[in-house]
Amino acid sequence: MHKSPTQNHPELFQQRNAEVSRLSHTGTDNRKPSIGHPTARRTVTSLSFFLIISLASFTGPVAQAQAASPYGAKAVAIAASKRGAPYVYGATGPREFDCSGLTLYAFRAAGRTLPRTADEQYAHTHHIRRVQRAPGDLVFFPAGATIGHVGIYAGHDKIWHAPRPGTRVRLERIWSGNVRYTRAT
């Protein structure tokens, strides 16, 4: 079985993900752009998307069902660009988020519409198995009969999420085996 370079060297993935986060978090230029030149925001978004796609090709071959969709990769980059934004209950961005507010914001900016709450997002997305997950899929954490938390799968068992009050948007390893995966369609 073929092992990708990041399976043998997880620090390579961390370096690439840090670079995507750095480029996504460089901020925007609010000055009027020169005619014929892209704005800084468009350039950063394009670079982030390119790096994510490059990372996917760098990690080795991926089955068709496991390939990240273009909007999923873009949602990951958008969530990464919000690193450090504070958690505020009920917030949907662009500067503050709760968990489902971050997923709503990232997917809306990527061209997909999601419902507002984690429960509704889970109910209105395509459920997939763990082995089918790809960057840009949604990761749900059940809490009894409801969904208690949601994040965006970033690859290598990590998610971008807004954890809880008093924290900030961050990339974190999935801490539970009791999770469910879905794909926005």
C-alpha positions as CSV (number, residue, x, y, z in Angstrom):
1,M,0.0,0.0,0.0
2,H,1.3,3.5,-0.9
3,K,2.0,5.8,1.9
4,S,1.8,9.5,1.3
5,P,4.7,11.8,2.4
6,T,2.5,13.3,5.1
7,Q,1.7,9.9,6.6
8,N,5.4,9.4,7.1
9,H,6.1,13.0,8.0
10,P,3.1,14.7,9.7
11,E,5.1,17.8,10.1
12,L,4.9,18.4,6.3
13,F,1.1,18.6,6.6
14,Q,1.4,21.0,9.6
15,Q,3.8,23.2,7.6
16,R,1.5,23.3,4.6
17,N,-1.5,24.0,6.8
18,A,0.4,26.7,8.6
19,E,1.3,28.3,5.3
20,V,-2.4,28.2,4.2
21,S,-3.4,29.8,7.5
22,R,-0.7,32.4,7.3
23,L,-1.6,33.4,3.7
24,S,-5.3,33.3,4.5
25,H,-4.8,35.5,7.6
26,T,-2.7,38.2,6.1
27,G,-5.6,40.5,6.0
28,T,-7.0,42.6,3.2
29,D,-6.1,45.8,1.6
30,N,-9.0,48.3,1.9
31,R,-7.5,50.7,-0.5
32,K,-9.1,51.1,-4.0
33,P,-7.4,48.5,-6.2
34,S,-5.5,49.7,-9.3
35,I,-7.3,49.1,-12.6
36,G,-6.4,45.7,-14.0
37,H,-4.8,44.4,-10.8
38,P,-6.6,41.9,-8.5
39,T,-7.2,43.0,-4.9
40,A,-5.1,41.6,-2.1
41,R,-8.1,39.6,-0.8
42,R,-8.7,37.9,-4.2
43,T,-5.0,37.1,-4.4
44,V,-4.9,35.6,-0.9
45,T,-8.0,33.6,-1.6
46,S,-6.5,32.3,-4.9
47,L,-3.2,31.4,-3.2
48,S,-5.0,29.7,-0.3
49,F,-7.1,27.6,-2.8
50,F,-4.0,26.8,-4.8
51,L,-2.1,25.6,-1.7
52,I,-5.0,23.4,-0.6
53,I,-5.3,21.8,-4.0
54,S,-1.5,21.5,-4.1
55,L,-1.5,19.8,-0.7
56,A,-4.1,17.4,-2.0
57,S,-1.8,16.4,-4.9
58,F,1.2,16.3,-2.6
59,T,-0.3,13.8,-0.2
60,G,-0.6,11.2,-2.9
61,P,-3.4,9.6,-4.9
62,V,-6.9,9.9,-3.4
63,A,-10.0,7.8,-4.5
64,Q,-12.6,9.8,-6.4
65,A,-15.1,9.6,-3.6
66,Q,-12.5,11.0,-1.2
67,A,-11.3,13.9,-3.3
68,A,-12.1,17.3,-1.8
69,S,-14.7,19.3,-3.8
70,P,-13.6,22.7,-5.0
71,Y,-16.2,24.4,-2.7
72,G,-15.1,22.2,0.2
73,A,-11.5,23.2,-0.3
74,K,-12.5,26.8,-0.5
75,A,-14.6,26.4,2.7
76,V,-11.5,25.1,4.5
77,A,-9.5,28.0,3.4
78,I,-12.2,30.5,4.5
79,A,-12.4,28.9,7.9
80,A,-8.6,29.0,8.2
81,S,-8.7,32.7,7.3
82,K,-10.9,33.2,10.4
83,R,-8.3,31.7,12.8
84,G,-8.3,33.6,16.0
85,A,-11.8,35.1,15.6
86,P,-13.6,34.9,19.0
87,Y,-16.5,32.6,19.8
88,V,-19.7,34.5,20.4
89,Y,-23.0,32.5,20.8
90,G,-25.3,33.1,17.8
91,A,-22.6,34.9,15.7
92,T,-22.3,34.2,12.0
93,G,-19.3,36.4,11.1
94,P,-17.4,38.0,9.7
95,R,-15.5,38.7,12.9
96,E,-17.2,36.5,15.5
97,F,-18.6,33.0,15.2
98,D,-20.3,30.2,17.0
99,C,-19.7,26.7,15.7
100,S,-22.5,26.5,13.1
101,G,-22.0,30.2,12.4
102,L,-18.5,29.4,11.2
103,T,-19.6,26.6,8.9
104,L,-22.5,28.7,7.6
105,Y,-20.2,31.6,6.8
106,A,-17.4,29.5,5.2
107,F,-19.8,27.5,3.0
108,R,-21.8,30.6,2.0
109,A,-18.5,32.3,0.9
110,A,-17.6,29.1,-0.9
111,G,-20.9,29.1,-2.9
112,R,-23.0,26.6,-0.9
113,T,-26.0,27.4,1.4
114,L,-26.4,25.7,4.7
115,P,-29.1,26.1,7.3
116,R,-28.3,28.1,10.5
117,T,-28.0,25.5,13.3
118,A,-25.8,22.4,13.7
119,D,-28.9,20.2,14.0
120,E,-30.4,21.7,10.7
121,Q,-27.0,21.4,9.0
122,Y,-26.8,17.8,9.9
123,A,-30.3,17.1,8.7
124,H,-29.9,18.9,5.4
125,T,-26.5,17.5,4.2
126,H,-25.5,14.2,2.7
127,H,-24.4,11.7,5.4
128,I,-21.1,9.8,4.6
129,R,-19.0,7.2,6.3
130,R,-15.7,8.1,8.0
131,V,-13.7,6.4,5.2
132,Q,-15.4,8.7,2.7
133,R,-14.5,12.0,4.4
134,A,-12.4,14.6,2.7
135,P,-11.3,18.1,3.5
136,G,-14.3,20.4,3.4
137,D,-16.8,17.9,4.8
138,L,-18.7,18.7,8.0
139,V,-17.9,16.9,11.3
140,F,-20.7,16.7,13.8
141,F,-20.5,15.9,17.5
142,P,-23.7,14.3,18.8
143,A,-25.0,15.4,22.3
144,G,-27.8,12.9,23.2
145,A,-30.6,13.2,20.6
146,T,-29.2,16.4,19.1
147,I,-26.0,17.6,17.5
148,G,-23.9,19.5,20.0
149,H,-21.1,20.8,17.8
150,V,-19.9,21.1,14.2
151,G,-16.6,21.8,12.5
152,I,-15.1,21.7,9.0
153,Y,-12.8,18.7,8.3
154,A,-9.3,19.9,7.3
155,G,-7.7,16.5,6.7
156,H,-5.5,14.3,8.9
157,D,-8.1,14.0,11.7
158,K,-8.3,17.8,12.2
159,I,-11.1,20.3,12.0
160,W,-11.5,24.1,11.9
161,H,-14.1,25.1,14.4
162,A,-15.3,27.7,16.9
163,P,-15.1,25.6,20.1
164,R,-17.1,27.3,22.9
165,P,-17.4,30.7,24.8
166,G,-14.0,32.1,25.8
167,T,-12.2,30.4,22.9
168,R,-11.3,31.4,19.3
169,V,-11.6,29.8,15.9
170,R,-8.8,27.2,15.6
171,L,-7.5,24.1,14.0
172,E,-7.7,21.1,16.3
173,R,-7.4,17.3,16.3
174,I,-10.8,15.5,16.4
175,W,-11.0,14.5,20.1
176,S,-13.8,11.9,20.0
177,G,-14.7,8.8,18.1
178,N,-18.3,9.6,18.4
179,V,-18.6,11.9,15.4
180,R,-20.7,12.0,12.2
181,Y,-19.6,13.2,8.8
182,T,-21.7,14.9,6.1
183,R,-21.0,16.6,2.8
184,A,-22.7,19.7,1.6
185,T,-24.3,19.2,-1.8
